[in-house]
Amino acid sequence: MPSAYGGTDIISYLQRKYIMRRSRISYRISDISLKNTTNYDIILMKEDTFMSVNKLLDLSFEFAVAIVNLVDCVTAPKSSYMTDQLARAGTSVGANIHEAQYAQSKKDFVSKLEIALKESNETSYWLKLMYETKRIDIATYQYTEKLCGNIRRLLIASCKTAKANEK
């Protein structure tokens, strides 16, 4: 059921895009020739490594796209201060995660991931506020909050791992 500001349309668009993205990844893996089993294992191992290393980057970029699309669709009057804050915090998550990839040290890496974690917590606040004040519908809220929660869990695990390896 579409809402006045297109919340359901945003969800279906993002879900289709995410499903297509997952299909494309699985297609790449299944499209590999099985002529030489050793080469296949090496390629698959490289792709699995690539997937695990970039999962947080990919998910945070997908989240930023969802936030931008959400903010662009909000038409409720006097919402600009909330949408501005949501846009800043939501896109900052991915920006800090991306920046962490080029950190100068492990300490700098952890610091940037912790900033991304704080920004994801702030984003959750703005999402909840926008939902409670009827700026976004429940489907939009649940979808974006789920993405945010997944990123938060990955960030917490990454920070713990990086701190444990720092010692």
N, C-alpha and C positions, 0 to 999 in steps of 0.2 A: 504494500500500500504506500504510494508515494506521498511524501510530506510536502508542505508548502515551500520548503527550501531545498527539496531534492535529496533529503537524507538517505532514503532507500536507494535512489539512483546511484549515489556515491558508493554505497556498500556493494551493490551488485557490480558496478564497474570495477571496483578494487578487487573484489573476489574473483571476477573473471580474469583480471590481469594477473593476479597471484596464481590462479590455477593454470593459466596459460604459461606462466613463467616456470612453474613446476613441471609442466608437461614438456616444455622445451628442454629443461635440464635432463629429464629422464630420456627424452628422445636422443639427445647427444650421446648419452651413455649407451643406449641400446643400438645406436646406429654404427657403433664401432665394429669393424670387421673381426671375425673370430678366426682368421687364418692362422695367426700365431698366438697361442694362449699366453705366452710370456709377455708379449707386447701388450695384450689386452689387460693383463693384471697390472702392469706398470701404468698404463693410461688410466685405468679405473682407480688405482691408488692415488695418482696425481689429482684426478678429479675429486675424489673423496677428500683429499687434503685441501684442495682449493675450496671446496664447499664448506668445510669446517672452519677454515681460517676466515673466510669472508661472510659467513652466515650473519654475524653481528652487523657488519657493514651493509649487507644487502637488506636485512630486516630494518635497520635504522633508516635507510634511504626510502624503502617502501613506506615506512611510517611517516617520514617527512612529506612524501607525495600525498598520503592520505590526509595529513593535517592541512596542507596547502589547498587541496580540493575541498575539504570541509569548510575552511575559512572562506573560500571564494563563494560558497553556496549559502552562507548565513546571511539572511536578509532582514532579520529582526531589527527593529529600530533601536538605537542607542546601545548597540552591541560592539561597536568598534574597539572600545578599550579592552574588552574580553578577547575578541578575535585577534587583536594585535599581540596581546600577551601569549595567547595560545600559539600563534604562529611563531613568535620568537622562541618560546620554550621548546615547542615541538620540533622545530627545524634545528635548534641548537643541539639536540641529542645526537643526531647524525653527524653534525659538523664536528663535535668534540670527539666522537668515535673515529671519524676519519682522520682528524688531527692527531689522535693518539697513535695511529699507525706510523707516524713520522716523529715520534717522541725522541728526545735527545738521550734519555736514560729510562731505566725501568721505573724510577720514582716519578719521572715526568709522565710516563705512560699510565701509571696507576692514577696519578692526579687528574689527567684528562678523562679517564674512564669514570672517576668519581664525580667529576663535574657533569658528565653526561647522565650519571645516575641521579644527581640532584635535579637536573633539568627534566628528566623523565618523571620524577615525583611532582615537580611543579606542573608539568603538562597534565598529569592525572587530576590535579586540583582544578585546573581550568576546564578540563573536559567535564568533570563532575558538576562544576558550577554552571556551565552552559547547559547541561542536561537538566539540572534542577530548576533552572530559570526558563526552561522551555525554548532554548535557542537551537537545540539539536534534539533529534528523536532518539528513542532507545536503541534502535538498530545501529545508528551511527555511533552512539556512545559506546555500546558494547563492543563493536568491531574495533574502534580506535583504542579503547581501553585495553582490549585483549592484546593488540599489537604492542602497546606501551608496556603492559605487564610482562610479555615475553622478552622484550628488550631489557627490562629491569632485572629479570631473573638471570639473563645472560651476562649482564654487566656485573651483578653481584658475584656470580661464579668466576668471571674473568678477573675481577679485582682480588678475590680470595686467592686464586691460583697465582696471579702475578706477585702478590705479597708473599706467598709461601715460597716462591722461587727466588725472591729477592734476598732471602736470608742465607 
